[in-house]
Amino acid sequence: MEKREWILYSILIILFLSILFIIINILKIKSYYMFFWICYIMIILIIIGLATKNSFLILSQVISLAIPDLLWTFDFFYTFFTGHNLLGIAGYFIKEDILGRILSLQHLYVAPLSIVALFILGVKKDYRILLLSFGEVILIFLLTLIFVPASSGVNCIHVNCTIISLNFLPFPLVWFIFEFGFITLSYFIVTSLPFVKKKLRIRPKTIRGERRS
């Protein structure tokens, strides 16, 4: 097995173990609405993309996670070093138990590791990826709105979880503006990275019966 494939499988294992412990913790604390968190859903889809070497699927999740995770990381370190929450994004971290804090750190590495995977697999621009990401966040928004109580704070859909406020617009509209804006910006940034913007390097296994080159 080539070195790049070893790296790819290592990323797969790290993300699989991360979501496994997250699921175990959710079941332990019986906070089942947490299964609707968009970041957890996207980690699972990234794992599927890694297992099938599907860079299309991986990229569609990365562009949805990248900027929110970057903002979380900034807010986390600011809170950690100053004791004051700046954006209101990572403020819950200090209220979590030790296991919850450790699991929350997935925001620090899921997107970077996924971009490394995209470097190994290679990507090329395909605007259908944007449509998939838009459709996914719309679906998650609706599912959360219908099935998750406002008191849970999941996905910050019912109420604003940050200190950023645009009171002159309906909050759901603000939510979609930020989500679609983040996704679009991330898409053009990631697909423009010179070390990522290449054709697929590792192809899925040849289908049985197909002629091998």
N, C-alpha and C positions, 0 to 999 in steps of 0.2 A: 504494500500500500504506500502510495506517495505521501510525502510530508504534508502537502496541502490537504489531502484527504484526512490525514490524522488530525490536523487542526480543525477541519470541518466537523469531524465526529466528536472531537473534544468540546466544541461549542455546543453541539447537539446534546451531549451528556450534561453539561453545565446548566443549560436551559431546562432540560428535562427534570433534573434534580431540583432546580429552583421551583418550578411549577408543582412538582410533587409535594415538596414541603409546604408550599402555599396552600395546596388543597387539603393536606393533612391538618394544617393549622385552622383553616376555615371549618373543617368538620369538628375539630376539637373545641373551638369556641362557639360552635353552632350559629355562626353568623352567615347564613347561607346566601344572603343577598350579595355578599362579596364576590360570588361567582360571576356577577354581572359587570365587575370592573373591567373597563375596556382594555387595560394593560394586560390583565390575566388572559382574556380571550385572545389577544394578539400574540402573546407568548406561545400559546398552544398552536396557533396558526403558523408562527415562525418555525416551531418544532416540526410541524408537518412539512413545511417548505424545505427544511434542512434534510429531513429523512428522504424526501423525494427529489432533492436537488432542484427545487423549483424556485428560481430566483425571482420570477414574477410574483409569486405569493409572498416571498420574504420581503421584497421591496415594498409591496403594497401595505405591509404592516409597519415596516421601518419608518416610512414617511408619515405615518400617523402617530408614531411614538416619539420620534427624534426630538422635536422642539419641546413638547410637554416634558419629556424626561430631562432635557437640558435645563429647562426652567426649574424643575424639581431639584436637580443637582445643585444649581446655583443657590436656590433657597435653602436647601439642606445644609450646605457648607456655611452659608451666612448665619443660619440659626445655630449650627453646631459651635461656631467660633465666637459668636456675639451673645448668644442666649436670647436673641430677639428674632421674631419671624418677620421677614421682609415682604414676601409676596402672599403669604397665607397658604402656600401650596404644600409645604412640607411640615407645617406646624403640628400636624397630628403625630409626627414621629416621636416627639418628646413625651407623648401620652401613652405610647405603645409599651407593652412588656418587652423583655429582651428579645424573645423570638420574633415578635412582630417587627421590632426595629431591624433585626437582621434580614428578615424577608423583604422589608421595604427597600433595602439596598439594591434590589433588582433594577430599580430605576437608574442606577449608576452604570450598569454594564450590559443590559439587554440590547439596546440600540447599537453601542459600539461593537459588541461581538457580532451582531447581525450584519453590520457593515463590513467587518472582516470576512464574514461568510460570503457576502456579495463580491468582495474582492477575489475570493477563490473561485466562485462560480461565474462571475462576470454578469453584467447587465447591459441592456441597451434601452433607449427611450421607447416607451410604448404608452401612449396616453390612456389606454384602457386601464392601466394601473391606477390612474387618478379616479376613474369612474368606479373601479372596484373599492377603493378606499372611501370615496364619498358614500357609496351605497352601504358600506359596512357601518360607518359611523351613524348614518341615518337609521339603520336597522337597530343598532345598539341603543340609540337614543329612544326609539319607540318602545323597545322591550323594557328598558329601564323605567321609562315614564309610566308604563302600564303595570308592571309587575313589582317594582321596587318602591317601598315607602319613602317619602321625602326625608324622614328622620334619619335614614341610613347615610345620606350624603353621597351615595354611589354615583360616580361619574360627574358629580357637580351639576346634575341636570335640573333638579328641582329648585335648588338654591345655589347662589354663588359661593363657591368654596374659597375664593381668593379675596384680596383686598382691592382688586381692580374692579372698578364699577363704572358702567355706562348706563346711568339711570334713565336716560332719555330714549332708550331702546328697550323693547321687550327682552327679558333675559334669554329665552330660547333662541332668539335671533342673534344675540351677542355670542351665544355658545357656538352656533353654526358658523358665524363669521370667523371666529378664532380657529375653530377646527378646520374648516376648509382652507383658511389662509395658511395655517401651519402645514397642512398636507401639501398644498401646492408649492409653497416655498421649499419644503424639504425635498419634494420630488425633483425640482430643478437643481437643487444643490447636490443631492446624492448622485443623480445621473450625470452630473457634470464633473464629478471627481475623476481625475485622470487615471487613478489606479483602480477604479471601479468600472468605468465606461468602456467595457470590452465585451466581445461576444462570449457565450458560454464556454468555459474552459473544461469543466467536468460535466459530461453528459450522463443522463440517466442510463441505467443498464439497458443493453440491447434487448428488444422484445424477442421472445422465443420464436425461432423460425425466421427471423430477419437476418439477412446476409450481413456478416461482419466484415468490416474493412480490413 
